């Protein structure tokens, strides 16, 4: 199998009546999902959408959106999910970049799409899509409809090399790029990760990432591949997520720590019933919430398993997995490469790094075709058949990888490399710290100095004494050049839609911090 559409087409033949997608009070089995996909493909074809055409979509999660994902793949067209977190001007730039044949939008997001299309240099045909709003304005808009269309398989010529999805990177650097993902890449990664995670056909997966994030599509595909059931949330909401866990038997969940925090808090004073969960896998760094999840799930007692995954939109996206058998022994590790994935750490001169030496993670395996209409960035990211991730890691003697920083976020201070993640992990261990992010700020003497933005727990006090205590806390555990020169206290950190800290905003915010040498920071 190398085509995305085959994931559900084959199940429609062999397990037609098995539940595929649960959305609110609606259940679509595999036969119904495939038929909806084929009707969607027929409707697209009637509108002139064909091989290689781009379809931009501004919508939240729905079964219709899932069907659209597979329908465009069956036609050889390319789906381009748009972020409803962005502003009209940002969306207009994406629309201009991909020159779509069709724009689809939800009624509730019509004003945002109208403004985006008004700002685009060439606006495509636009139609309302998915969940219908019962308003006069919605009734007057042209609507994409699958009613009366044929549910038979479309007759098209599609290859595994064809791109079927363009996901724009989350823009933590401030410049989003459109990663083109091929059908073969998506299918190969689905098989590799399903094997590594031992996903079962009787699993129930809770999908709550937004459609403009690879975390939705590249996790749903794993469960659809094996014929399992997916509970689809329209968007992440802690109360809805907790209800899906407690009332609908969620067995596998992917969640960033910040999402887990909100789910746990939604339970209030009572202990949430998480007994249905057999596997929780996390992306990002382990923090206090991670330890609380371990306790609530009973991971150490064997009631559930925990895994730590590492990936990137430009990759499979899965690259490494720290499996449940090693997650405590190698706490904080991203694990080892998935089957079919080769990882090498390279220094700044392109030479392989020995164990214990930090280098950039470079990958050979399922990966993007390139960035849409961006050959210079594609050449930079895909060099000599390797995907250069921009993440810096070290490997131990057992072959487990530990990320120490983003290459672009590494601070060069007085000739020393300061890895932000390493400093953050030290500060995060302090009992008064709820959250922290570290960035480099200009320094006349050292080039850059270390600044830590800290969110305190309710019992912490934002004082000079606390700032000095945190500096000394770092000094006691790692080399002195890692000690923050500046500690600032914030109510919250700037994050994107999936909880990632936006460090480019922080660097801009703190670039006018007074510069100069402070011996206490060394």
C-alpha positions as CSV (number, residue, x, y, z in Angstrom):
1,X,0.0,0.0,0.0
2,X,1.3,3.4,-0.9
3,X,-1.8,5.5,-1.4
4,X,-3.6,7.4,1.4
5,X,-7.1,6.7,0.1
6,X,-6.5,2.9,0.4
7,X,-6.3,3.3,4.2
8,X,-10.1,3.5,4.4
9,X,-11.0,2.0,1.0
10,X,-9.8,-1.5,2.0
11,X,-11.5,-1.3,5.4
12,X,-14.8,-0.4,3.6
13,X,-14.5,-3.7,1.9
14,X,-13.4,-5.9,4.8
15,X,-14.8,-4.2,8.0
16,X,-17.5,-2.0,6.6
17,X,-19.6,-1.9,9.8
18,X,-16.8,-1.3,12.3
19,X,-16.9,2.2,13.8
20,X,-14.3,4.6,12.4
21,X,-15.1,8.1,13.6
22,X,-17.1,9.2,16.6
23,X,-18.1,12.9,16.5
24,X,-20.5,14.2,19.1
25,X,-23.5,11.9,18.9
26,X,-22.7,10.7,15.4
27,X,-20.8,7.5,14.5
28,X,-19.5,6.8,11.0
29,X,-18.4,3.2,10.3
30,X,-15.7,2.5,7.7
31,X,-18.3,1.9,4.9
32,X,-20.0,5.2,5.6
33,X,-16.7,7.1,5.9
34,X,-15.5,5.7,2.6
35,X,-18.8,6.5,0.9
36,X,-18.7,10.1,2.2
37,X,-15.1,10.3,1.0
38,X,-16.1,9.2,-2.5
39,X,-19.1,11.6,-2.7
40,X,-16.8,14.4,-1.6
41,X,-14.3,13.4,-4.3
42,X,-17.2,13.5,-6.9
43,X,-18.3,16.9,-5.7
44,X,-14.8,18.2,-6.0
45,X,-14.3,16.8,-9.4
46,X,-17.6,18.5,-10.6
47,X,-16.1,21.8,-9.5
48,X,-13.0,21.1,-11.6
49,X,-10.6,20.1,-8.9
50,X,-8.2,17.5,-10.2
51,X,-4.6,16.2,-10.0
52,X,-2.2,18.6,-8.4
53,X,-4.9,21.3,-7.6
54,X,-4.8,22.8,-4.1
55,X,-7.8,23.1,-1.9
56,X,-7.5,25.5,1.1
57,X,-9.8,24.9,4.1
58,X,-10.6,27.1,7.0
59,X,-12.5,24.9,9.4
60,X,-12.4,23.1,12.7
61,X,-12.5,19.3,13.0
62,X,-15.5,17.3,11.7
63,X,-16.2,14.0,9.9
64,X,-16.7,16.1,6.7
65,X,-13.1,17.4,7.1
66,X,-11.8,13.9,7.5
67,X,-13.6,12.8,4.4
68,X,-12.2,15.8,2.5
69,X,-8.7,14.7,3.6
70,X,-9.1,11.3,2.0
71,X,-11.1,12.7,-1.0
72,X,-8.4,15.1,-2.1
73,X,-5.8,12.3,-1.8
74,X,-7.9,9.9,-3.9
75,X,-8.1,12.6,-6.6
76,X,-4.4,13.4,-6.5
77,X,-5.3,16.9,-5.3
78,X,-3.5,18.7,-2.4
79,X,-5.3,19.7,0.8
80,X,-4.0,22.9,2.5
81,X,-5.5,23.3,6.0
82,X,-5.6,26.9,7.1
83,X,-5.1,28.0,10.7
84,X,-8.1,29.7,12.3
85,X,-5.7,31.1,14.9
86,X,-4.1,33.3,12.3
87,X,-5.2,36.7,11.1
88,X,-6.6,37.6,7.7
89,X,-3.4,39.0,6.4
90,X,-1.5,35.9,7.3
91,X,-4.0,33.7,5.6
92,X,-4.0,35.9,2.5
93,X,-0.2,35.3,2.2
94,X,-0.8,31.5,2.3
95,X,-3.6,31.7,-0.3
96,X,-1.3,33.7,-2.6
97,X,1.5,31.3,-2.1
98,X,-0.5,28.1,-2.9
99,X,-2.9,29.6,-5.6
100,X,-5.8,27.2,-4.7
101,X,-8.4,26.1,-7.1
102,X,-11.0,26.1,-4.3
103,X,-11.4,27.7,-0.9
104,X,-13.7,26.0,1.7
105,X,-14.7,27.5,5.0
106,X,-17.0,27.0,7.9
107,X,-19.9,29.4,8.4
108,X,-18.6,30.4,11.8
109,X,-15.3,31.4,10.2
110,X,-16.8,33.1,7.1
111,X,-15.8,36.6,8.1
112,X,-12.2,35.6,8.6
113,X,-12.2,33.9,5.2
114,X,-13.9,36.9,3.6
115,X,-11.2,39.2,4.9
116,X,-8.4,36.8,3.9
117,X,-9.7,36.5,0.3
118,X,-10.2,40.2,0.1
119,X,-6.5,40.6,0.9
120,X,-5.3,37.9,-1.6
121,X,-4.1,39.0,-5.0
122,X,-6.2,36.3,-6.7
123,X,-9.1,35.0,-4.8
124,X,-10.2,31.5,-5.7
125,X,-13.8,30.2,-5.8
126,X,-15.1,30.0,-2.2
127,X,-17.8,27.9,-0.7
128,X,-19.2,27.2,2.8
129,X,-18.3,23.8,4.0
130,X,-19.0,21.3,6.9
131,X,-21.0,22.3,9.9
132,X,-23.9,24.6,9.0
133,X,-24.8,27.7,10.9
134,X,-28.5,28.4,11.1
135,X,-28.3,32.1,10.1
136,X,-29.6,34.3,7.3
137,X,-26.0,35.2,6.2
138,X,-25.1,31.5,6.0
139,X,-28.1,30.7,4.0
140,X,-27.1,33.2,1.3
141,X,-23.7,31.7,0.7
142,X,-22.8,29.1,-2.0
143,X,-22.3,25.8,-0.2
144,X,-20.2,22.8,-1.0
145,X,-22.5,19.7,-1.0
146,X,-22.0,16.0,-1.5
147,X,-25.7,15.2,-1.7
148,X,-26.7,13.2,-4.7
149,X,-23.1,12.4,-5.7
150,X,-21.9,8.9,-6.4
151,X,-20.3,6.9,-3.7
152,X,-18.2,4.8,-6.1
153,X,-14.4,5.0,-6.1
154,X,-13.1,7.9,-8.3
155,X,-11.3,6.9,-11.5
156,X,-8.0,8.7,-11.2
157,X,-4.3,8.0,-11.7
158,X,-2.4,8.7,-8.5
159,X,1.1,7.7,-7.5
160,X,2.8,7.4,-4.1
161,X,5.1,10.3,-5.1
162,X,2.2,12.7,-5.5
163,X,1.9,15.3,-2.6
164,X,-1.5,15.1,-1.0
165,X,-1.0,17.6,1.9
166,X,0.7,20.9,2.5
167,X,1.1,21.7,6.2
168,X,2.5,25.1,7.0
169,X,5.0,25.0,9.9
170,X,3.8,26.5,13.1
171,X,6.0,29.6,12.6
172,X,8.0,29.5,15.8
173,X,10.7,31.2,13.8
174,X,8.2,33.8,12.5
175,X,8.4,32.5,8.9
176,X,6.0,29.6,8.2
177,X,6.9,27.4,5.3
178,X,4.6,24.9,3.5
179,X,5.9,21.3,3.9
180,X,4.7,19.1,1.0
181,X,3.9,15.6,2.2
182,X,3.6,12.8,-0.3
183,X,1.2,9.9,-0.2
184,X,4.0,7.4,0.1
185,X,5.6,9.3,3.0
186,X,2.2,9.3,4.9
187,X,1.6,5.6,4.4
188,X,5.2,4.5,5.2
189,X,5.1,6.5,8.4
190,X,1.7,5.0,9.3
191,X,3.0,1.5,9.1
192,X,6.2,2.3,11.0
193,X,4.5,4.1,13.9
194,X,1.7,1.6,14.2
195,X,4.2,-1.1,14.6
196,X,6.4,0.8,17.1
197,X,3.4,1.7,19.2
198,X,1.7,-1.7,18.9
199,X,-1.6,-0.1,18.0
200,X,-4.6,-2.5,18.1
201,X,-7.8,-2.7,16.2
202,X,-9.8,-2.5,19.4
203,X,-8.2,0.8,20.4
204,X,-10.1,4.1,20.8
205,X,-8.0,7.1,20.1
206,X,-8.9,10.6,21.2
207,X,-8.1,13.1,18.4
208,X,-8.1,16.8,19.6
209,X,-5.3,18.6,17.7
210,X,-6.4,21.2,15.1
211,X,-6.6,20.2,11.4
212,X,-3.9,22.7,10.5
213,X,-1.4,20.8,12.7
214,X,0.2,17.5,11.5
215,X,-0.7,16.1,15.0
216,X,-4.3,15.5,13.8
217,X,-3.8,13.8,10.4
218,X,-0.7,11.8,11.2
219,X,-2.3,10.4,14.3
220,X,-5.7,9.6,13.0
221,X,-4.2,7.7,10.1
222,X,-2.5,5.2,12.6
223,X,-5.9,4.1,14.0
224,X,-7.7,4.1,10.7
225,X,-4.9,2.0,9.3
226,X,-5.5,-0.8,11.8
227,X,-9.3,-0.4,11.8
228,X,-9.6,1.1,15.2
229,X,-12.0,3.8,16.4
230,X,-11.3,7.6,16.7
231,X,-13.1,10.0,18.9
232,X,-12.9,13.3,17.1
233,X,-13.2,16.6,19.0
234,X,-14.2,19.7,17.1
235,X,-11.3,21.4,18.8
236,X,-9.4,20.8,22.1
237,X,-11.5,21.6,25.1
238,X,-10.6,20.2,28.5
239,X,-14.2,19.4,29.6
240,X,-15.0,17.6,26.3
241,X,-11.6,15.7,26.4
242,X,-12.3,14.6,30.0
243,X,-15.8,13.4,29.0
244,X,-14.4,11.4,26.1
245,X,-12.0,9.7,28.4
246,X,-14.4,8.9,31.2
247,X,-17.5,8.2,29.2
248,X,-16.4,6.9,25.8
249,X,-13.6,4.6,26.7
250,X,-10.5,6.3,25.3
251,X,-7.7,3.9,25.3
252,X,-4.9,5.9,23.6
253,X,-4.3,9.6,24.0
254,X,-1.7,12.0,22.5
255,X,-1.4,15.3,24.5
256,X,1.1,18.0,25.1
257,X,1.7,18.6,28.9
258,X,-0.2,21.9,28.7
259,X,-3.3,20.0,27.4
260,X,-3.0,17.4,30.2
261,X,-2.8,20.2,32.7
262,X,-6.1,21.6,31.6
263,X,-7.7,18.2,31.5
264,X,-6.7,17.4,35.1
265,X,-7.8,20.9,36.3
266,X,-11.2,20.3,34.6
267,X,-11.8,17.5,37.1
268,X,-11.7,19.9,39.9
269,X,-11.4,18.4,43.4
270,X,-12.3,14.9,42.3
271,X,-9.8,12.4,40.9
272,X,-10.5,11.9,37.2
273,X,-11.3,8.4,36.0
274,X,-8.6,7.6,33.5
275,X,-8.8,3.8,33.9
276,X,-9.7,3.2,30.2
277,X,-6.4,4.7,29.0
278,X,-3.8,1.9,28.2
279,X,-1.3,4.2,26.4
280,X,-0.5,7.9,26.7
281,X,2.2,9.3,24.5
282,X,3.6,12.8,24.8
283,X,5.5,15.2,22.7
284,X,7.7,18.0,24.1
285,X,9.6,18.1,27.4
286,X,8.5,16.2,30.5
287,X,7.5,18.6,33.3
288,X,5.6,18.5,36.6
289,X,2.4,17.7,34.8
290,X,4.0,14.7,33.2
291,X,4.8,13.3,36.6
292,X,1.3,13.9,37.8
293,X,-0.1,12.1,34.7
294,X,2.2,9.2,35.5
295,X,0.7,9.0,38.9
296,X,-2.9,9.4,37.8
297,X,-2.6,6.7,35.1
298,X,-0.8,4.3,37.4
299,X,2.0,3.9,34.9
300,X,4.6,2.7,37.5
301,X,2.1,0.2,38.8
302,X,1.5,-1.2,35.3
303,X,-2.1,0.0,34.8
304,X,-1.1,2.1,31.7
305,X,1.9,2.7,29.6
306,X,3.7,6.0,28.7
307,X,5.7,6.7,25.6
308,X,7.6,9.8,24.5
309,X,7.6,10.6,20.8
310,X,9.8,12.9,18.7
311,X,8.9,14.1,15.2
312,X,8.7,17.0,12.9
313,X,6.2,18.2,10.3
314,X,8.9,17.9,7.7
315,X,9.6,14.3,8.6
316,X,7.2,11.3,8.9
317,X,6.5,13.2,11.2
318,X,7.6,10.4,13.5
319,X,11.4,10.1,13.9
320,X,12.1,8.6,17.3
321,X,10.1,6.9,20.1
322,X,11.1,6.2,23.7
323,X,8.9,3.1,24.2
324,X,7.2,2.2,27.5
325,X,9.8,-0.3,28.3
326,X,12.5,2.3,28.5
327,X,10.7,5.6,29.3
328,X,11.7,5.6,33.0
329,X,15.1,4.1,32.6
330,X,15.8,6.8,30.0
331,X,13.7,9.6,31.4
332,X,13.7,12.7,29.2
333,X,15.0,10.8,26.1
334,X,13.2,10.9,22.8
335,X,14.2,7.3,22.4
336,X,15.6,5.5,19.3
337,X,14.6,5.8,15.6
338,X,11.5,4.1,14.4
339,X,11.7,1.2,12.0
340,X,12.8,2.4,8.6
341,X,14.3,5.6,10.0
342,X,18.0,6.4,10.1
343,X,19.3,9.1,12.3
344,X,22.8,10.6,12.4
345,X,24.1,13.5,14.5
346,X,26.3,16.0,12.5
347,X,28.5,18.8,13.8
348,X,28.7,22.2,12.2
349,X,31.2,20.9,9.6
350,X,28.9,18.0,8.6
351,X,30.9,15.3,10.5
352,X,29.3,12.5,12.5
353,X,29.3,13.1,16.2
354,X,30.5,10.4,18.7
355,X,28.3,9.4,21.6
356,X,28.0,12.1,24.2
357,X,28.8,15.0,21.7
358,X,26.0,17.3,20.7
359,X,25.1,17.5,17.0
360,X,22.2,18.3,14.7
361,X,19.6,15.5,14.2
362,X,19.6,14.5,10.5
363,X,17.2,12.0,9.2
364,X,16.9,9.6,6.3
365,X,13.4,8.0,6.0
366,X,9.8,9.2,5.4
367,X,10.0,12.9,4.9
368,X,8.6,15.8,3.1
369,X,9.1,16.3,-0.7
370,X,10.2,19.9,0.0
371,X,8.8,23.3,0.9
372,X,6.1,24.6,-1.5
373,X,7.7,26.9,-4.0
374,X,10.7,27.5,-1.8
375,X,13.8,25.9,-3.4
376,X,16.3,27.7,-1.2
377,X,14.8,26.6,2.1
378,X,14.2,23.1,0.6
379,X,17.9,22.8,-0.3
380,X,18.9,23.9,3.2
381,X,16.6,21.4,4.9
382,X,17.2,18.5,2.5
383,X,20.9,18.2,2.0
384,X,22.5,15.0,0.5
385,X,19.3,13.0,1.1
386,X,19.1,14.0,4.7
387,X,16.5,16.0,6.5
388,X,18.2,18.5,8.7
389,X,15.8,19.0,11.6
390,X,17.5,21.9,13.3
391,X,17.3,20.1,16.6
392,X,20.5,19.4,18.6
393,X,20.8,16.2,20.6
394,X,23.3,13.8,22.1
395,X,23.2,10.0,21.9
396,X,24.2,7.8,24.8
397,X,26.0,4.4,24.6
398,X,22.7,2.5,24.3
399,X,21.6,4.5,21.2
400,X,19.0,6.7,23.0
401,X,18.8,10.3,21.9
402,X,18.4,13.3,24.2
403,X,17.5,16.7,22.7
404,X,19.4,19.6,24.2
405,X,18.2,22.5,22.0
406,X,17.0,23.9,18.7
407,X,20.0,24.8,16.6
408,X,18.6,28.3,15.9
409,X,17.8,28.8,19.5
410,X,21.2,27.8,20.9
411,X,22.8,30.7,22.7
412,X,26.4,31.6,21.8
413,X,27.7,33.3,24.9
414,X,31.4,34.2,25.4
415,X,32.5,31.4,23.0
416,X,30.4,28.8,24.8
417,X,27.3,27.0,23.5
418,X,24.4,27.3,25.9
419,X,21.5,24.9,25.2
420,X,18.2,26.5,26.2
421,X,16.5,23.2,26.8
422,X,19.2,22.1,29.3
423,X,18.8,25.3,31.3
424,X,15.0,25.1,31.2
425,X,15.0,21.6,32.6
426,X,17.2,22.7,35.5
427,X,15.0,25.7,36.3
428,X,11.8,23.7,35.9
429,X,12.9,21.4,38.7
430,X,12.7,24.2,41.3
431,X,9.6,23.8,43.5
432,X,8.5,27.4,42.9
433,X,8.6,27.2,39.1
434,X,5.4,26.4,37.0
435,X,6.8,27.2,33.6
436,X,10.0,28.6,32.0
437,X,11.5,29.5,28.7
438,X,15.1,30.5,28.0
439,X,16.3,32.8,25.2
440,X,19.4,34.7,24.2
441,X,19.5,38.5,24.4
442,X,22.2,40.8,23.0
443,X,25.3,41.4,25.2
444,X,28.0,43.9,24.3
445,X,30.8,41.8,25.9
446,X,29.6,38.2,25.4
447,X,27.6,38.5,22.2
448,X,24.6,36.9,23.8
449,X,23.5,36.4,27.4
450,X,21.0,34.0,28.9
451,X,17.6,35.2,29.9
452,X,15.0,33.0,31.7
453,X,11.4,34.0,31.6
454,X,9.7,32.3,34.6
455,X,6.1,31.6,35.5
456,X,5.9,30.9,39.3
457,X,3.6,28.6,41.1
458,X,1.0,30.2,43.4
459,X,3.4,29.9,46.3
460,X,6.3,31.5,44.5
461,X,7.3,35.1,45.0
462,X,8.6,37.3,42.2
463,X,11.4,39.0,44.0
464,X,15.1,39.7,43.5
465,X,15.9,37.0,46.0
466,X,13.9,34.4,44.1
467,X,15.7,35.4,40.8
468,X,19.1,35.0,42.5
469,X,18.0,31.7,44.0
470,X,17.1,30.4,40.6
471,X,20.5,31.4,39.2
472,X,22.3,29.6,41.9
473,X,20.0,26.6,41.4
474,X,21.3,26.4,37.9
475,X,24.9,27.0,38.9
476,X,24.9,24.1,41.3
477,X,23.9,21.6,38.6
478,X,25.5,22.7,35.3
479,X,28.4,24.8,34.1
480,X,28.5,28.4,35.1
481,X,28.2,29.8,31.6
482,X,24.6,28.4,31.5
483,X,23.5,30.5,34.4
484,X,20.9,33.2,33.4
485,X,22.2,36.7,33.5
486,X,18.6,37.9,33.6
487,X,15.5,36.3,35.3
488,X,12.2,37.9,34.5
489,X,8.8,36.8,36.0
490,X,5.7,36.6,33.8
491,X,2.1,35.6,34.3
492,X,2.3,33.3,31.2
493,X,4.5,32.5,28.2
494,X,3.5,33.2,24.6
495,X,2.5,30.0,23.0
496,X,1.0,28.9,19.7
497,X,-2.2,26.8,19.2
498,X,-0.6,23.5,20.3
499,X,1.3,24.9,23.3
500,X,4.8,25.5,21.8
501,X,6.6,28.6,23.2
502,X,7.0,31.3,20.6
503,X,10.6,32.2,21.2
504,X,10.9,34.6,18.3
505,X,8.3,36.8,20.1
506,X,10.3,36.5,23.4
507,X,13.5,37.5,21.7
508,X,11.8,40.6,20.3
509,X,10.2,41.4,23.6
510,X,13.4,41.2,25.6
511,X,16.0,42.5,23.1
512,X,16.2,45.9,24.9
513,X,17.1,44.3,28.2
514,X,20.1,46.3,29.5
515,X,23.4,44.8,28.3
516,X,26.8,44.6,30.0
517,X,28.9,42.3,32.0
518,X,27.6,40.8,35.3
519,X,30.1,38.7,37.1
520,X,27.4,37.0,39.1
521,X,26.0,35.3,36.0
522,X,29.3,33.6,35.3
